[in-house]
Amino acid sequence: MTKIKYAIKISLTDFVDFVSRAGKSKQTKVKQIKERDPYHPVTDFYKPLREGIIEIHRTGGAKSDLDGLLKGLTDEKKKRSYPIAIAGYKKFWGRKSLKWFEPPFSHWQVGDVDIKVNPELGLECDGKFWVIKLYLKADPLTKDKIGQILSLMEDQLRKKAPDDEILFCVLDVKNSKLFCNEDKDTSMLPLLKGEVLSLETIWKSI
């Protein structure tokens, strides 16, 4: 049988969660990913919020349009979580004039692993061009996680965004904090390559 390349497909978020774990919990995380049901939009908790924010910027909407993303929510967890995220995003937006551009994306492929590097937003603000990955999870966004995401975005996306004015960033939405890779640092890449190979080994052994 022909070997299928890049058969292990995982999200950037899942990968960063794996990297941040230690010991047996790494294996537990891989097992969770491997045994998870196939992706379905209904089970993607933040999908409506992410897509709503994208659409507001893409169509030149206003900050006040964010409130419309709360209408029609029936899930109790979303009713609790979405308002916090929207309040945080509004604070980040503030009085900024934000103009949309299409962000680049890529697939980081190491061994049989395919990780999609897919920032959600491309925003121009006062001559700065931000390519932004939205962090919406309740788990704290640690310095290591920021470095991992930014190193990978810089390594994989710079060739698709060669303009020096473009900065790759992570937005901690609920805390309204934007972290940008001002120095174009990729120093965590060797670590990440090792972690990919570790994930692949664990995946194939369980």
Residue pairs with C-beta under 8 A, 6 or more apart in sequence:
4 112
5 109
5 112
6 107
6 109
6 112
6 113
6 114
7 112
8 112
8 113
8 114
8 199
8 200
8 203
9 114
9 115
9 116
10 18
10 33
10 113
10 114
10 115
10 199
11 115
11 116
12 115
12 116
12 117
12 118
12 133
12 149
12 152
13 137
14 29
14 33
15 115
15 195
15 196
15 199
16 145
16 148
16 149
17 29
18 26
18 29
18 30
18 33
18 195
18 199
19 144
19 148
19 191
19 192
19 195
20 142
20 144
20 145
21 28
21 29
26 198
26 199
26 202
27 202
27 206
30 199
30 202
30 203
30 206
31 206
34 203
34 206
37 43
41 47
45 77
45 78
45 81
46 85
46 136
48 69
48 78
49 69
49 82
49 85
49 86
49 136
50 120
50 134
50 136
52 66
52 68
52 69
53 66
53 69
53 89
53 120
53 121
53 134
54 120
54 121
55 61
56 62
56 65
56 66
57 98
57 100
57 121
57 123
58 100
60 100
63 90
63 93
66 86
66 89
66 90
66 93
67 86
69 82
69 86
70 82
70 83
70 86
73 79
73 82
81 138
84 174
85 136
85 173
85 174
88 172
88 173
88 174
88 175
88 176
89 171
89 173
89 176
91 176
92 171
92 173
92 176
92 177
92 178
96 125
96 126
97 125
97 126
98 123
98 124
98 125
99 123
99 124
99 125
100 121
100 122
100 123
100 124
101 122
101 123
101 124
101 129
102 122
103 119
103 120
103 121
103 122
103 131
103 132
104 119
104 122
104 131
104 157
104 160
104 161
105 116
105 117
105 118
105 119
105 157
106 116
106 117
106 156
106 157
106 160
107 114
107 115
107 116
107 117
108 114
108 115
108 116
108 117
108 152
108 155
108 156
108 196
109 115
110 193
110 196
110 197
110 200
111 196
111 197
111 200
112 200
113 196
113 199
113 200
113 203
115 152
115 196
117 152
117 153
117 156
117 157
118 133
119 131
119 132
119 133
119 153
119 157
119 168
120 132
120 133
120 134
121 130
121 131
121 132
121 134
121 171
122 129
122 130
122 131
122 132
123 129
123 130
123 132
124 130
127 165
128 165
128 167
129 163
129 165
129 166
129 167
130 166
130 167
130 169
130 178
130 180
131 153
131 157
131 161
131 166
131 167
131 168
131 169
132 169
132 170
132 171
132 178
133 149
133 153
133 168
133 169
133 170
133 171
134 171
134 173
135 141
135 149
135 170
135 171
135 172
135 173
136 173
136 174
138 174
141 170
141 172
141 175
141 177
146 170
146 179
147 185
147 187
147 188
148 188
148 191
148 192
149 170
150 168
150 169
150 170
150 179
150 180
150 181
150 185
151 181
151 185
151 186
151 187
151 188
151 189
151 192
152 188
152 189
152 192
153 168
153 181
154 168
154 181
154 184
154 185
154 186
155 186
155 189
157 168
158 168
158 184
161 168
167 180
167 181
167 182
168 180
168 181
169 178
169 179
169 180
169 181
170 178
170 179
171 177
171 178
171 179
172 178
172 179
